[in-house]
């Protein structure tokens, strides 16, 4: 099993290796960043917290190769501080500010790094410095709860994306076609472990996207299921209940957010969704649809999860049969939660880690504890997403992609990740529900991506140069 110390040691050793300077290697010349802020049209509740706004971090870079040719690249990602930096002692504004201060440090670290390499090598080499900066910012701001690794990865992710985007454009390729041995110096064992000796990353990443993929629609913990749940309509012309969304978007995949702290409420929430969906799908003549269940790590223990499974099976057996997977039921710190193994639950359904996945060691520990699936997220970095996607495929784990309510360019990035990793079956697109205003500039450029109407996200168009988003 690869240790975190060994992984970081390889990262720190990377700069010396990068001096080989293949003709396709690049270095970072310029870095700029800025923010966009949006209010949600309706709030979303997950992990016990209600969120009604988003701050998006946008990054522009310029890279160059050894011959002096330069190329611009762009990356974008919501900071998602409530998800990446949950806190009972720090306010929303404090965690957001910490991530913004860290973004400034990450920008300088990235811009100052002048070694040549493939974007994956550059990100692996920089990660240690990013994490160190997170610790330094925590001390500088005297934070009572330090910036967690997940929040650092999220903050750094649009910088990584911008470099990967520029790299693809420089080579006249989609970024997703830049992971072969013609461009990468090392095999996968260099980044992961000996199980991957002699293998290359392109074996696990499709060069061309799937033509289309099912849309996973979110039912948040405060979202209206039926008309009786609506106290005051938004009145903006978009759907406001689950049946309305099913008709509007042609849904066949529905993700249900659960609280994990009230067993009766969680069970009844699934029952209510199944009742509304079954009635609506019958009217549409649709015989098959699926659910995913997301506890956002709020279940106190495995006993709670098993009791939930038993009760849902008893109350709505047909509904339970539609569940595709269960996501992150208990707390994200697996090392401190070793007693809550998932073997029993995973015999019934795939059980997926999301918040826990910050490195290969976490994936291997999750497997040891009975988890059988992995949720990839573009917000953890392009390099990590493709590496963890390769590891999950190698170990035959169930794979899904979650999008952190990504709007605009960040959704293009997230959707492309899902479309280029072979075994991912569906795409989340939550921004169309909660912050569609942030998609307006992008919708016409990518028809069928931001506002699917037949239950399918049109992903075949995500084959442009770089990461497909035109800044």
Secondary structure, DSSP 8 states (H G I E B T S, - for coil): ---HHHHHHHHHHHHHHHTT--TT-EEEEEEEEEEEEEEEEEEEEETTEEEEEEEEEEEEEEEEETT--EEEEEEEEE--HHHHS--SSS-HHHHHHHHHHHHHHHHHHHHH----B-HHHHHHHHHHHHHHHHHHHHHHTT-SS---HHHHHHHHHHHHHHHHHHHHHHHTSBGGG--STTT-SS-GGGTS-GGGTT--GGGGS-SS--SEEEEEEEE-TTS-SSGGG-SS---SSS--SHHHHHHHHT--EEEEE--SS-HHHHHHHHHHHHHHHHHHHHHHT----EEEEE-TT--SSHHHHHHHHHHHHHH-HHHHHTEEEEE--S-S-GGG-TT---HHHHTTSEEEESTT-SSHHHHHHHHHTT--EEEE-GGG-HHHHHHHHHHHHHTT-EEEE--TT--HHHHHHHHHHHHHSTT--EEE-THHHH-GGGGHHHHGGGTTTSS-SSSEEE-TT--SSBTS---
